[in-house]
Amino acid sequence: MTPGPACGPPGRAASRKRPRRDDLRHPHRRAGTRIGRTLVALATITALPSAAAAQPALATTPSAAPADAPYLDQRLPVPKRVDDLLGRMTLEEKVGQMTQAERGAVDGDRDQITELRLGSVLSGGGSVPADNTPAGWADMVDAYQAKALATRLRIPLLYGIDSVHGHGNLVGATVFPHNIGMGAARNPGLVREMQAITAKETRATGPQWIFGPCVCVVRDLRWGRSYEAYGETPELVEEMETGIEGFQGRRPSDMRKPEHVLATVKHYAGDGDTVFGSSTTGDYTIDQGVTVTDRRTFMKTNVAPYVTAVRKYGVGSVMPSFSSVDWKEDGVGNPVKMHAHKELLTGVLKGQIGFEGFVISDWAAIQQIPGDYATQVRTSVNAGVDMFMEPYSAPQFVETLLAEVRAGRVPMSRIDDAVGRILAAKFRLGLFERPYTDRRYASTIGSPAHRAVARRAVAESQVLLKNRGQALPLKRNADVYVAGVNADDIGNQAGGWTVTWQGQSGDIIPGTTILDGIRQYTGDVTYSADASAPTSGSDVGVVVVGETPYAEGVGDVGNGHTLNLSDADRANIDRVCGAIETCVVLDVAGRPQIVTDRLSKMDAFVMSWLPGSEGAGVADVLFGKRPFQGRLPVSWPRSEDQEPINVGDREYDPLFPYGYGLRTRRGHHH
């Protein structure tokens, strides 16, 4: 989400309220061949007619439900429980269930949860309790839950959060490599295991719902969210969707267990395929922009991962993208925001694909739809959005939607459909029986066992792009000279969505840096961030270059960012590679950087991505404890001007092609 939205950013920073639209600065069925046939069918769909409005009946003063109400009987099938509860709810209670507020908006007056009958609360990026510990999180979420259970029908609260590479909001949690690194690892089983750990660590602190995984297909590396994608092809993204099973479990009943959560695939659809320069959000250049394409291509490239998520993995929720789509066959120049796109939300997602979960809007995203607020609410509800992330506008949203329903502009059938989907998720999570945090797994958060999985993930994600003279693996008795800030900065190697929305440099989380890892293998290490220390006596130089943290459109190229190496990084390469016989360069970044003019100076070149908290995993492959086996999940451009460049392009001439990666043997030392 962003604070941001949710993979589209959920609120991302507690201290940073998302501005209004006019002031946005950064604003279980098997798949098989049915998926392919469905995509062909989807390419020919046309927009659906608007639903006829229906005037709701006036509610009478209700009483509390009896203890033996059918919806409270967990032995009954979920649809029967939903029908019974829906039949007891007033319009106000239904609209409340469709509303999600940011914790920062309700924490000072928690009675709002009861008064507005809120269905959900979220933590945007950086929105954390004062006591940012497992107990602090659980106590906070339980306090909010108590307010939800004080309502007439005692409908429990869903708490959502962006655990996009581990429970990164919590200091001390296991922080895994970002998705692009796992796309390089190409190990679906490992992705499942990682996300199962993320689910366990997250739910043990209270939240039962994760805004992830991101199943975007990145088609332009200038996008600031490139590292949230598994790669540039839908096939690779679909292969990595095992993470949904890690979150939710392999069976629908698994979500009731205290180690699983409700998953969200995002951002539906085309968020990674927008045109550079098309964004109208503040200084963004590509994030939240416009996808200009035809329906057939869009379905094949951008919608395909959602078919897999729904039909193969039974994902529980979907988040639309901030972006718009502009159909070529309808005449370019008429982009429609995804949050307003009835054709794609209701016609394709819920109709053609058969999605039975609920659609959650991104951070205040409906406020980017043209028109006044009532128009934005009406349009998005009727388009198919079920729950609304209106972080700091929840009271206004409730008031507005109530008025729209009472005026007949939103049919009651649409409200009942939305609320039924939300309630079904809560029943499947077992929240009516166990609404409060089950803390039994809190002791596993950031445990050695969990960190060992993360370290293995880091090692498997490393991509060896050059290895002249078998420079790698290194000898364990080598005298190593290490240069570059990113060699010893755990904040930089974790990237965005770590503790805060944008992330930050420095010692922000427990773990090991790459330098720490190198020192585990050899005691003869000289470290100089700017390569100013003498290099004499060193056998090997290791220069660590890369990016500093960012998230979403803030990281768009052209918005203060570039794909080029920094002057300091280029200087470090020149100094070290010019002075030491064997020179290895590691790139710690969320996307490929332009190294064309420096590649000849390197004996070995490794793409390390954003490894997270376990930098020692990088050292494991450098010194041969584990083999290099990663392959590029994206095409590596020769220059920034080559973007967008993707495998299959008619003129395809990257520096390194999609799927490229050299291998080494475990335990082999030159």
C-alpha positions in Angstrom: 0.0 0.0 0.0 1.1 3.5 0.5 1.2 5.8 3.5 1.3 5.1 2.0 -0.8 2.6 0.4 -0.6 -1.1 0.9 1.6 -3.0 -1.7 0.2 -0.1 -2.8 1.0 1.4 0.4 -0.6 1.2 3.6 -0.2 4.3 5.3 3.1 4.2 5.3 4.4 6.5 7.9 2.5 7.2 11.0 4.0 10.6 11.1 3.1 11.3 7.5 -0.6 11.5 6.8 -1.4 10.9 3.1 -2.5 14.3 1.7 -5.8 14.9 -0.1 -5.9 14.2 -3.8 -5.5 17.8 -4.7 -2.3 18.0 -2.6 -0.7 14.6 -3.2 3.0 14.9 -3.2 3.7 11.2 -3.2 0.5 10.2 -2.7 -9.5 -24.0 -3.8 -9.6 -24.9 -7.2 -6.7 -26.1 -9.2 -5.5 -24.0 -12.0 -4.1 -26.2 -14.8 -5.1 -25.4 -18.3 -8.2 -23.6 -17.1 -6.1 -20.6 -16.3 -4.9 -20.3 -19.9 -8.4 -20.7 -21.3 -9.7 -18.1 -18.9 -7.1 -15.5 -19.9 -8.1 -15.9 -23.5 -11.7 -15.4 -22.6 -11.0 -12.4 -20.4 -9.3 -10.6 -23.3 -12.6 -10.2 -25.0 -14.7 -8.9 -22.1 -16.6 -5.7 -22.3 -17.6 -3.3 -19.6 -20.6 -4.3 -17.4 -23.7 -2.2 -17.2 -24.3 -0.3 -14.0 -26.3 -2.1 -11.4 -29.8 -0.8 -10.7 -30.0 1.0 -7.4 -32.2 -0.4 -4.7 -33.6 1.6 -1.8 -32.9 -0.1 1.5 -35.6 -0.7 4.0 -35.4 1.5 7.1 -33.8 -0.2 10.1 -35.6 -0.6 13.4 -33.9 -0.3 16.8 -32.1 -3.7 17.1 -31.3 -5.8 20.1 -28.3 -7.8 20.9 -28.0 -11.3 19.3 -28.8 -14.3 21.6 -26.0 -16.5 22.7 -27.3 -19.3 20.5 -27.5 -17.2 17.3 -26.5 -19.4 14.3 -23.7 -17.1 13.3 -22.0 -17.9 16.6 -22.1 -21.6 16.0 -18.7 -22.6 14.5 -20.1 -26.0 13.6 -22.2 -24.4 10.8 -20.8 -23.8 7.3 -19.4 -20.3 6.8 -22.1 -19.3 4.2 -24.9 -20.1 6.7 -23.1 -18.1 9.4 -22.7 -15.2 7.0 -26.4 -15.2 6.0 -27.5 -15.3 9.6 -25.3 -12.4 10.7 -26.1 -10.3 7.6 -29.8 -10.7 8.4 -29.3 -9.2 11.8 -27.2 -6.2 10.8 -28.4 -2.6 10.3 -27.1 -0.5 7.4 -24.9 1.3 9.8 -23.3 -1.9 11.0 -22.8 -3.0 7.4 -21.1 0.2 6.3 -18.9 0.0 9.4 -17.6 -3.4 8.4 -16.6 -1.9 5.0 -14.5 0.7 6.7 -10.8 0.6 7.7 -9.0 3.2 9.7 -5.4 3.8 10.5 -4.3 3.1 14.1 -3.0 6.7 14.3 -6.5 8.0 13.7 -8.2 5.9 16.4 -5.5 5.4 19.0 -6.3 8.7 20.8 -10.0 7.9 20.9 -10.5 4.1 20.7 -14.2 4.5 21.2 -14.4 5.4 17.5 -14.0 1.7 16.8 -17.2 1.0 18.7 -19.1 4.1 17.5 -18.3 3.6 13.8 -18.6 -0.2 14.1 -15.3 -0.4 12.2 -14.5 -3.6 10.4 -10.8 -3.1 10.3 -7.8 -1.1 11.5 -4.4 -1.0 9.9 -0.9 0.0 10.6 0.7 1.9 7.7 4.5 1.8 7.2 6.1 3.1 10.4 2.8 3.2 12.3 3.8 1.2 15.4 3.0 1.2 19.1 5.1 3.2 21.5 6.4 -0.1 22.8 7.6 -1.7 19.5 7.9 -5.2 21.0 5.8 -8.3 20.4 4.0 -7.7 23.7 3.5 -4.0 22.8 2.0 -4.9 19.5 -0.3 -7.6 20.9 -1.5 -5.4 23.7 -2.3 -2.6 21.3 -4.2 -4.9 18.8 -6.1 -6.5 21.7 -7.2 -3.1 23.1 -8.6 -2.2 19.7 -10.3 -5.7 19.5 -12.0 -5.1 22.8 -13.6 -2.0 21.4 -14.9 -3.9 18.4 -16.3 -6.6 20.7 -18.2 -3.9 22.6 -20.6 -3.5 19.6 -24.1 -5.0 19.6 -23.2 -8.1 17.5 -19.6 -8.4 18.8 -18.2 -8.6 15.3 -14.4 -8.9 15.7 -11.9 -6.6 14.1 -9.5 -7.4 11.3 -6.0 -5.9 11.8 -4.0 -5.4 8.6 -0.3 -4.7 8.1 2.4 -4.6 5.4 4.7 -7.5 6.3 6.2 -7.5 2.8 9.6 -9.1 3.6 9.0 -10.4 7.1 7.3 -8.6 9.9 9.5 -5.6 9.1 7.5 -3.1 11.2 8.7 -4.9 14.4 12.2 -4.3 15.6 13.7 -7.7 16.1 11.6 -9.6 13.6 13.2 -11.8 10.9 13.7 -9.6 7.8 13.9 -11.6 4.6 15.2 -10.5 1.2 12.8 -8.4 -0.8 10.7 -10.3 -3.5 13.1 -9.5 -6.4 15.8 -11.4 -4.7 13.5 -14.4 -4.2 12.6 -14.2 -7.9 16.3 -14.7 -8.5 16.5 -17.7 -6.2 13.6 -19.4 -8.0 12.8 -21.6 -5.1 9.0 -21.8 -4.6 9.4 -24.1 -1.6 11.7 -21.6 0.1 9.3 -18.8 -0.6 6.5 -20.8 1.0 8.7 -21.4 4.1 9.7 -17.8 4.4 6.1 -16.5 4.2 5.0 -19.1 6.8 7.6 -17.7 9.1 6.4 -14.2 8.3 2.8 -15.2 9.1 3.8 -16.8 12.4 5.8 -13.8 13.5 3.1 -11.4 12.5 0.0 -13.1 13.9 1.9 -13.7 17.2 1.9 -9.9 17.6 -1.8 -9.4 16.8 -2.4 -8.6 13.1 -4.3 -11.4 11.3 -4.0 -9.9 7.9 -1.0 -9.1 5.7 -1.1 -6.8 2.7 1.0 -9.2 0.6 2.4 -10.8 -1.4 2.9 -8.3 -4.3 2.3 -10.3 -7.5 3.1 -7.4 -9.8 5.0 -8.0 -13.0 7.7 -5.3 -13.3 8.2 -4.1 -16.8 10.2 -0.9 -16.2 13.0 -0.8 -13.6 12.6 2.9 -13.2 9.6 2.0 -11.0 10.3 2.6 -7.4 8.6 -0.6 -6.4 10.6 -2.8 -8.7 12.1 -4.7 -5.7 8.5 -5.7 -4.6 8.1 -7.8 -7.8 9.4 -11.3 -8.2 10.4 -10.5 -11.8 9.5 -9.3 -15.3 7.5 -12.3 -16.5 4.1 -13.5 -15.3 5.3 -17.1 -15.4 8.0 -16.4 -12.8 5.6 -14.4 -10.6 3.1 -17.2 -10.7 5.8 -19.7 -9.7 6.6 -17.7 -6.6 3.0 -17.5 -5.5 3.6 -20.4 -3.1 4.0 -17.6 -0.6 0.2 -17.4 -0.4 0.2 -20.9 1.0 2.8 -19.8 3.5 0.6 -17.1 4.7 -2.8 -18.8 4.6 -1.9 -22.5 4.8 -2.5 -25.2 2.3 -6.2 -25.8 3.3 -8.9 -23.2 4.0 -9.2 -24.4 7.5 -5.5 -23.6 8.2 -6.3 -19.9 8.5 -7.9 -20.6 11.9 -4.5 -21.6 13.2 -2.4 -19.1 15.2 0.4 -19.4 12.7 -1.5 -18.3 9.6 -3.0 -15.1 8.3 -5.2 -13.7 5.6 -3.2 -12.9 2.5 -3.6 -10.0 0.0 -2.4 -10.1 -3.6 -1.6 -6.7 -5.0 -1.8 -4.5 -6.9 -4.5 -5.5 -9.3 -3.5 -5.0 -12.0 -0.8 -3.5 -14.1 1.0 -1.5 -11.4 4.4 -2.6 -12.7 3.5 -1.9 -16.3 2.7 1.8 -16.3 4.2 4.3 -18.8 7.2 6.3 -17.6 6.1 9.9 -17.2 2.4 9.1 -16.8 2.1 9.5 -13.1 0.1 12.5 -11.8 0.9 11.9 -8.2 3.2 14.7 -6.9 6.8 14.1 -8.1 6.3 10.5 -9.0 7.2 9.6 -12.6 5.9 6.1 -13.1 4.3 4.8 -9.9 0.5 5.2 -9.9 0.7 6.0 -13.6 -1.2 4.7 -16.6 -0.9 1.3 -18.3 -1.5 1.8 -22.0 -2.3 -1.6 -23.6 -4.9 -3.8 -25.2 -7.1 -6.2 -23.2 -5.5 -9.4 -24.5 -1.9 -8.3 -23.6 -3.1 -7.0 -20.3 -4.7 -10.2 -19.3 -1.7 -12.3 -20.4 0.9 -10.1 -18.7 -0.7 -8.4 -15.8 -3.9 -10.4 -14.8 -2.4 -13.9 -15.1 -0.9 -13.9 -11.6 -4.3 -13.1 -10.1 -5.9 -16.1 -11.8 -3.3 -18.3 -10.2 -3.7 -16.6 -6.8 -7.4 -17.1 -6.8 -7.9 -20.5 -8.5 -4.8 -22.4 -7.3 -4.2 -20.8 -3.9 -7.6 -19.4 -2.8 -6.2 -16.0 -1.8 -8.5 -14.2 0.6 -8.2 -10.6 -0.5 -7.1 -8.5 -3.4 -5.9 -4.9 -3.4 -6.4 -2.8 -6.5 -3.6 -0.6 -7.9 -3.4 3.2 -7.7 -2.7 3.1 -11.4 -5.1 3.4 -14.3 -5.5 1.4 -17.5 -6.1 2.9 -21.0 -7.4 0.5 -23.6 -5.9 0.9 -27.0 -8.9 -0.6 -28.7 -11.2 1.9 -27.1 -9.1 4.9 -28.2 -6.1 6.0 -26.1 -6.7 9.0 -23.9 -9.4 7.6 -21.6 -7.6 6.1 -18.6 -9.7 4.6 -15.8 -8.5 4.2 -12.3 -8.4 0.6 -11.1 -10.4 1.5 -8.1 -13.2 2.7 -10.4 -12.8 -0.1 -13.0 -16.0 -2.2 -12.8 -15.0 -4.1 -15.9 -11.9 -5.4 -14.2 -12.9 -5.6 -10.6 -16.4 -7.1 -10.9 -16.4 -8.4 -14.5 -13.0 -10.0 -14.6 -11.9 -10.6 -11.0 -15.1 -11.6 -9.3 -17.0 -12.8 -12.4 -14.6 -14.4 -14.9 -11.9 -15.5 -12.5 -14.3 -16.4 -9.7 -12.8 -14.5 -6.8 -14.8 -15.1 -3.7 -12.8 -13.1 -1.2 -13.0 -9.3 -0.7 -11.4 -6.3 -2.4 -9.6 -3.9 -0.1 -8.7 -0.4 -1.5 -5.3 1.0 -1.2 -4.4 3.9 1.1 -6.9 6.7 0.4 -6.8 5.5 -3.2 -10.4 6.3 -4.0 -9.6 9.9 -3.5 -7.8 9.8 -6.8 -11.0 9.0 -8.7 -12.4 12.1 -10.5 -15.2 14.0 -8.8 -16.3 15.0 -5.3 -16.0 12.6 -2.4 -19.5 11.3 -2.8 -18.8 10.4 -6.4 -15.5 8.7 -5.4 -17.2 6.6 -2.8 -20.2 5.7 -5.0 -18.0 4.9 -8.0 -15.6 2.6 -6.2 -18.3 0.7 -4.3 -20.3 0.1 -7.4 -17.1 -0.9 -9.3 -16.5 -3.7 -6.8 -14.4 -2.4 -3.9 -15.6 -4.1 -0.7 -13.5 -2.6 2.1 -12.1 0.9 2.1 -8.8 1.9 3.5 -9.6 5.5 4.4 -6.9 5.9 7.0 -7.9 9.4 8.3 -11.3 9.8 6.7 -13.2 6.9 8.2 -16.0 9.0 9.7 -16.5 10.9 6.5 -16.5 7.7 4.5 -19.2 6.1 6.7 -21.4 9.2 6.6 -21.0 9.5 2.8 -21.7 5.8 2.0 -24.8 5.8 4.3 -26.1 8.8 2.3 -25.4 7.2 -1.0 -27.2 4.0 -0.1 -30.2 5.9 1.4 -30.4 8.0 -1.8 -30.5 4.8 -3.9 -27.2 5.5 -5.7 -25.6 2.4 -4.2 -27.8 -0.7 -4.2 -28.3 -2.7 -1.0 -27.3 -5.8 -2.9 -23.8 -4.4 -3.4 -23.5 -3.6 0.3 -24.6 -7.1 1.3 -22.2 -8.7 -1.2 -19.3 -6.6 0.1 -20.1 -7.3 3.8 -20.7 -10.9 3.2 -17.3 -11.3 1.7 -15.7 -9.5 4.7 -17.6 -11.5 7.3 -16.6 -14.8 5.5 -13.0 -14.0 6.0 -13.4 -13.3 9.6 -15.3 -16.6 10.2 -12.5 -18.5 8.3 -9.9 -16.8 10.4 -11.7 -18.1 13.5 -12.0 -14.6 14.9 -15.5 -15.1 16.3 -14.2 -17.9 18.5 -10.7 -16.5 19.3 -10.6 -12.7 18.7 -7.6 -11.9 20.8 -4.0 -12.5 20.1 -2.7 -16.0 20.5 0.9 -15.3 21.7 2.2 -18.8 21.8 4.6 -18.2 18.9 6.0 -14.9 20.2 9.1 -16.6 21.4 10.0 -17.6 17.8 10.1 -14.0 16.5 13.6 -13.4 15.2 14.7 -16.8 16.5 18.0 -18.5 15.3 15.9 -21.0 13.4 14.0 -18.3 11.6 17.1 -16.3 10.9 18.8 -19.5 9.5 16.0 -19.7 6.9 16.5 -16.0 6.0 20.3 -16.6 5.7 19.7 -19.4 3.3 17.3 -17.3 1.3 20.0 -14.6 1.0 22.5 -17.1 -0.2 20.2 -18.5 -2.8 19.2 -15.1 -4.1 22.8 -14.0 -5.0 23.4 -13.8 -8.7 27.0 -14.2 -10.0 27.2 -12.1 -13.2 31.0 -12.2 -13.8 33.8 -14.4 -12.5 37.0 -13.8 -14.4 39.7 -16.2 -13.5 37.5 -18.0 -11.0 37.9 -15.1 -8.6 35.1 -16.6 -6.5 34.7 -18.4 -4.2 37.3 -16.7 -2.0 39.9 -18.5 0.1 39.0 -18.5 3.8 42.6 -17.4 4.7 42.5 -14.5 2.3 43.4 -11.0 3.4 40.3 -9.0 2.4 39.9 -5.3 1.8 36.3 -4.2 2.0 35.1 -0.8 0.8 31.7 0.9 0.5 29.1 2.1 2.9 26.7 -0.7 2.0 29.1 -3.3 3.3 28.3 -2.3 6.8 24.8 -0.7 6.8 22.0 -3.0 7.7 19.4 -0.4 7.0 20.6 -0.1 3.4 20.7 -3.8 2.9 17.2 -4.2 4.2 15.7 -1.4 2.0 12.3 0.1 2.2 9.4 -1.2 4.3 11.7 -1.9 7.2 10.5 -0.4 10.5 9.3 2.6 8.5 7.6 3.0 5.1 10.7 4.4 3.3 13.2 2.5 5.4 16.4 4.2 6.6 20.1 3.9 6.6 22.0 2.8 9.8 21.8 0.3 12.5 18.0 0.1 12.6 17.4 -3.7 13.2 19.3 -6.6 14.7 21.1 -8.9 12.3 24.4 -9.1 10.4 25.8 -6.9 7.7 27.8 -8.2 4.8 31.0 -7.0 6.6 30.0 -9.0 9.7 29.5 -12.0 7.5 32.9 -11.7 5.8 34.5 -11.4 9.2 32.9 -14.8 10.2 35.1 -16.4 7.5 38.4 -14.5 7.8 40.0 -12.4 10.5 42.2 -10.6 8.1 39.8 -7.8 7.1 40.4 -4.2 6.4 37.3 -2.0 6.1 37.3 1.5 4.7 33.9 3.0 3.7 35.5 5.4 1.2 38.5 3.2 0.2 40.9 5.7 1.7 42.8 3.2 3.9 46.0 1.7 2.4 45.4 -1.4 0.3 48.9 -2.9 0.5 49.0 -6.5 1.7 45.4 -7.3 0.6 44.8 -10.4 -1.5 41.2 -9.5 -2.5 39.2 -6.3 -2.7 35.5 -6.5 -2.1 33.6 -3.3 -3.1 30.0 -3.0 -2.0 28.0 -0.5 -4.0 24.3 0.1 -4.3 21.3 2.1 -3.3 19.9 3.7 -0.1 16.4 2.8 1.1 13.2 4.1 -0.6 9.6 2.8 -1.3 7.1 3.3 -4.0 7.1 6.4 -6.1 9.6 8.1 -3.9 12.1 5.7 -5.5 11.0 6.4 -9.1 13.8 7.3 -11.4 13.5 11.0 -12.1 12.2 11.7 -8.6 15.7 12.2 -7.1 16.8 8.7 -8.2 18.7 7.2 -11.0 19.8 3.7 -12.1 23.4 5.0 -12.3 26.0 4.2 -9.6 26.8 7.1 -7.3 30.0 9.0 -7.7 31.3 7.5 -4.4 30.6 4.0 -5.6 32.3 4.5 -8.9 35.3 6.1 -7.2 35.5 3.1 -4.8 35.5 0.7 -7.7 38.3 2.7 -9.4 40.5 2.9 -6.3 40.2 -0.7 -5.1 40.0 -2.5 -8.5 43.0 -0.5 -9.7 45.1 -1.4 -6.7 44.3 -5.0 -5.7 44.9 -7.9 -8.0 41.5 -9.6 -7.4 38.5 -7.3 -7.2 35.0 -8.3 -6.4 32.0 -5.9 -6.6 28.7 -6.5 -4.9 25.6 -4.5 -5.7 23.2 -4.1 -2.8 20.1 -2.6 -4.5 16.4 -3.1 -5.3 17.0 -3.2 -9.0 19.9 -3.5 -11.5 22.2 -0.5 -11.7 24.2 0.8 -14.7 27.7 -0.8 -14.4 28.6 -0.9 -18.1 31.5 1.4 -17.9 33.0 -0.2 -14.8 32.4 -3.9 -15.6 35.8 -4.4 -17.2 37.6 -3.4 -14.0 35.9 -6.1 -12.0 37.1 -9.7 -11.7 33.8 -10.8 -10.2 30.4 -9.0 -10.1 27.5 -10.1 -7.9 24.0 -8.8 -7.6 23.0 -9.1 -3.9 19.6 -7.3 -4.1 18.2 -6.2 -0.7 19.1 -9.2 1.5 17.4 -8.0 4.7 18.7 -8.8 8.2 21.0 -11.7 7.4 23.9 -10.2 5.5 26.0 -13.2 6.4 24.2 -15.1 3.7 26.1 -13.1 1.1 29.4 -14.2 2.7 28.3 -17.8 2.6 28.4 -17.7 -1.2 31.5 -15.5 -1.4 33.5 -18.1 0.5 31.9 -21.2 -1.0 29.9 -22.5 1.9 27.0 -22.3 -0.5 27.1 -22.3 -4.3 26.0 -19.4 -6.5 22.8 -20.5 -8.1 20.6 -17.4 -8.6 19.5 -16.2 -12.0 18.3 -12.8 -13.0 14.5 -12.3 -12.6 14.8 -9.1 -14.8 16.8 -8.0 -17.8 19.9 -5.9 -16.9 20.1 -2.8 -19.0 23.2 -1.4 -20.6 22.0 2.2 -19.9 19.1 3.8 -18.2 17.8 4.8 -21.7 17.2 1.2 -22.5 14.3 1.0 -20.1 11.9 -0.5 -20.5 13.6 -3.6 -21.7 12.1 -7.1 -21.2 12.8 -10.6 -22.5 10.9 -11.2 -25.7 11.3 -7.6 -27.0 11.9 -7.4 -30.7 15.2 -5.5 -30.2 16.7 -7.2 -27.1 20.3 -6.3 -26.3 20.7 -6.1 -22.5 24.0 -6.1 -20.6 22.9 -9.4 -19.0 19.7 -11.2 -20.2 16.8 -12.4 -18.2 17.6 -15.7 -16.5 21.4 -15.2 -16.6 23.6 -16.3 -13.7 26.9 -18.1 -13.4 27.2 -21.1 -11.1 29.8 -22.2 -8.6 30.2 -25.5 -6.8 29.8 -25.6 -3.0 33.0 -25.9 -1.1 35.2 -25.0 -4.1 37.9 -22.5 -3.5 40.3 -21.1 -6.1 
